Amino acid sequence: TTTPAIMSGGNWHGSRADPSLAALEREHEETTKVKNIEKIFMGRFQVECWYYSPYPEEYSHAELLYVCEFCLKYMRKAKTFRKHKATCPCRHPPGKEIYREYGLSVYEVDGKDHRVYCQNLCLLAKLFLDHKTLYYDVDPFYFYIVTEVDDSGAHIVGYFSKEKVSAEEYNLACI
């Protein structure tokens, strides 16, 4: 039989040399096989989720999770979402706008300065990325949020993150 190659770099660390770490990875894989949130409603879109994401227990089995497209706060109930949407002062990601052209903007967000926003961004991203491992320890990262801008605000279309200091000299951590 052929032994699969060990993947390394970025957030993925192979663990065949450490049996206890390999056991933890197998347990994690079993836990995360089943997606826990069926769909999200964000902006004008209802989107089917692809993977498990470790949202807090009270949100983790929602058939539909509502997410504010500007502050990324998440809610279980449509009524709560409508009330939040009417009063949310945010119209763009926190941090500094570093680029704007042709209706697109990019914001640089420091994970240490805007911890909850970046944690919520990572939880949201995990719904669509199978092997994302960064959720809560966002302090060592900058997040670059790509948005489409219109009269109602800056709408997230994607992001990437970058370690502030990387021993391996990586440029990007997650796309």
Disulfide bonds with the S-S distance in Angstrom:
none
